[in-house]
Amino acid sequence: MTVSINNLTFYAVIGLLAHERTAEQQVVIDCHIEYDYQNGHFLDYAKLVTLIETTVKTEQFNLLEETLLHLEKTLHHYFPTISILELHITKPDIFNHAAVTVGHKAFFKGS
């Protein structure tokens, strides 16, 4: 089965620059998950959305790359049936004329 969370949008402290460490900025996360659905064991996407948003807001990461790697570990810990996880995080307001997106794809054996 596949679950996609698209355009999960919220504000969080994320970045290296001084102003990024003191003011929240908008982030947009897209998450695509393949998982093993058996015997009615499903992936609760409401819990997934809450976990992503809470993790990013609480941890206050310096880099988008660090954010994605931490989310990979966290999501697989709470949802061990995930076999493939693809995440993208976008800072839409970082430039006046462009958004920046960083992506990561992880494969889990034995899930």
N, C-alpha and C positions, 0 to 999 in steps of 0.2 A: 504494500500500500504506500501511497505518497500523501503527505500533508504539506501544504505550502502556506506560509504566513507572509502576506505581502503588505508592504507599506506600514509596518508597525512604527508609528511616529510618536516621539516623546522628546523631552528635554533632559539633558544630562551634562555633567561636567566631564569633558573628555578632550584631551589635547595636551601639548607640551608648552605652548606659549603662556605667558603670565595671565593674559586676559582669559584664556581658555580654562585656567585653573580656578578662576573665581566666579565665572558666569556660566550658567547652563546654556547650551546651544542645542539646536534641533538636530536629532539623528533619526534616520530612517533605516529600519532593518528588514531585510527579506530573508526568509528561512525556508529551505526546501529539504524535506526529510523523507527518506525511504525507510520503512520499518517492517518488521515481521508481524503480521496480523494473524493470530491464531486463537481459536476458541474464545472469541469475544474480547480478547485483550487488545484494547485499542490505545492509541496515543491521545491523551487528553489535551487538545489544543488550547483550551482555556488556561490550563496550568502551564503549558509551554509559553504562551504569551506573557503571563505573569512572571514566570521565571526569567525570561530574557530581559524584560523591562526592569525588574527589581535588581538583577545582577548588574546591569550596566549602570543604573543610577547609584547603587550602593558602592561599587568598587572604584568609581572615578578614575578610569584608566588614562594613561598618558598617550598611548598609541592605539589607532584602530586595529592594527595587527594583534596587539596584546589582548584587546577586547575579544576578537574573534577566536583566538586560541583558548582563552579562558571560557568563553561560551561553549566551545567544542567539548571541553572536559566536563563542564557543569551539566550540559544537556545530556551527554551520554551517561553520566553518573545517574541522573534522575530518570532517564528513559533508555535503559540498556537494550531495548529491542531495536534501536536505531542502527541501521546498517550503512547508510550514506547520509551525510549531513552537509548541506551547502548553505553558507551564510554570506550575506553582503551587508555592509554597513555604509551608509551614505551620510555625509555632512553637506546638506543642500545649501547652506548659507555661508560656507567658508570663503567663497569668492563671490563678487557681484555678478560675474558672468559665467560661472561654472560650479557644478557640484563635484565632490570627490567621493568615489566609492572604492572600498577595498573588499575583496572577496576571498573566501577560503572554502575548500572542499575536503572533507575527511571521510575515510572508509574504515569501517570497523569490522574486524573478523569475528566470526563466531556469534554474531548478534542474531 
